[in-house]
Amino acid sequence: SGPGKMNLTAADQCGTSGGPATGLFSGLVGVLLQSLLSAQCQVSPSTEWPSDYGGNFDEPFDMVVIGAGSAGSVVASRLSENPKWRVLVLEAGGDPPVESQLPSLLFGLQHTEFTWNYYTEPSDEACRGMRNRRCYWPRGRMLGGSGEANAMLYVRGTRQDFDGWEALGNTGWSYDEVLPFFERSVTPQGNATHPRGYLSLNPFERQDDEIHHIILDGARELGVPYVQRFEEGSDIGYAHVPGTVRKGQRMSTAKAYLGAVFWARPNLHVVKKARVIKLNLQGDRITSVTFEKDGGVHEVRVSKEAVLSAGAIDSPALLLRSGIGPREHLLDTGIPLSLDIPGVGGNLQDHVLVPLFLRLDEGRAQMATEKEIVDSIYDYLIHRRGPLATHGAIPLVAFINSNSSSKSVYPDVEFHHIFFQRARHDVLGVVLKGLSFQDQYAEQLQEYLQTSHLLCVFVVLSQPKARGTVRLRSREPGEPPILTSNYLTEPQDVATLMRGIRYMESLEQTQSFQDHLAEIAYLPIEECDSLADYRSEEYWRCYAKYFSITCYHQSGTVKMGPPEDPGSCVSPRLLLHGLRNLRVADASIMPAVVSTNTNAATVMIGERVAEFIREDWPEAVGKVPHMHADGL
């Protein structure tokens, strides 16, 4: 039979074990199989993404946006609302893989061609239990950027975070002043013929209900509240946070801001698999951008502004390759100096975390059955619901102030939860590979999963003091940069993580957890076992040196600040110091990383940059006309 036809008889399918049949039932099974295959193709149809620009680059573009990640997609979408502006987006990756659309498969994107697979420099202080003793720092390499590979959690940050930015001299960035831009990014707008971008926020479907109750009941025993949402006045406690999801699928800004409007914007163009290698300066302006695609080198001219949205690793790296950065480093690397900005690539921050694994219901935990797994696949394909449409306990997030001597209403530790059902070795394997665990530790955890459930808790440092660097290894664009995390080099950071671990030990001892035989899983670490009594302060400090991992919140490397701040790189209007027409729009501009997950704030930054540009080019001030489907 030809493609798309299912004419298998019962005998074909079942061999000699099948009974006689008229063919009616096998016809029904054929319909089912066709429906499943068709549904698989509809998970991520190519029509959801902008098409690849195939035109020439003879004429300059008004606006060139480098990177179609969480902020870049927002900037390009908002700027192209003005039909007079030709907007070009240069994205190093292509369309995201279908796996990125299923919330449950988020760790499966790591170590693939859809991520920049970066590693930190080896350190005696951190990441010693990871492969090659280096922390793995994947960043998104596709439309949507890291927002297409993250956990989709939407948490904005606290008043303290943004008021702190303003206190550093960043006028206009207080909590009250950024709030309207958060709101703008999630407010439905536009209509069927005049689309406009915005993020869809929805609760994740609740699965693994029992583990949620165990955690929340235990927290209640310790006096930690459950809050409906994290907002001003409710910054501490446990909450089920909403996500950038819709109908069981990821809704990154590439889909919500670019894909949703692209067909109605003849002035918006996206070049995929375009690796930008240099920003070209003339005086105080960026005049053109050089990029590689399909083995050729191209140059596109910029008539108004360029916006750099390549993320907290690649934005500073591209500036450095273009001769913009600390004079000494550029001389050492053999790159001619175009602009001396000492802060480029400095001030690197991240939410380092220490994972703990709790064994639950040892010997009595229910194992997943093959039927349950098959049901979950069917449920997702046909109804976009079920376990594949969510990621278990991950939406249950906690923020606490672990310092009993501090009366702060703001958190210093965050907790994320990942639940592994007994015998789901496949799921645990994907996560541990994604986290880059050394084999001996992964094998030990797999052994525990044979007889019990595992609850992995990320103990996350909310307000890190450590500052690292991004530096070039060479002038070659293909060489990954040198990433120095400086994780756990600040005593205050280590002390806070220790308090976070002690909190988890208290939770382990609550009645709620003890009813499920909860016990923190022991991982044999030769150095730590010889050093100290198990679970002593000295032991946990050693444990943290081995099991320190990124929360994927790298930021700060193109720091926003006033000109008098020697470490700052961009103004509060996000223009690079010394240039009139280059803005930076991504997490790299954060002077201090927000104390929560970073994606929501990064989207807000994209909204702000678009507004700054519209204000600074008066032709766009006032009501921006809607685009019609026919471009009129």
Summary of the structure (lengths in Angstrom):
residues: 632
radius of gyration: 25.4
end to end distance: 47.9
largest distance: 85.9
contacts: 2234
relative contact order: 0.17
helix: 34%
strand: 21%
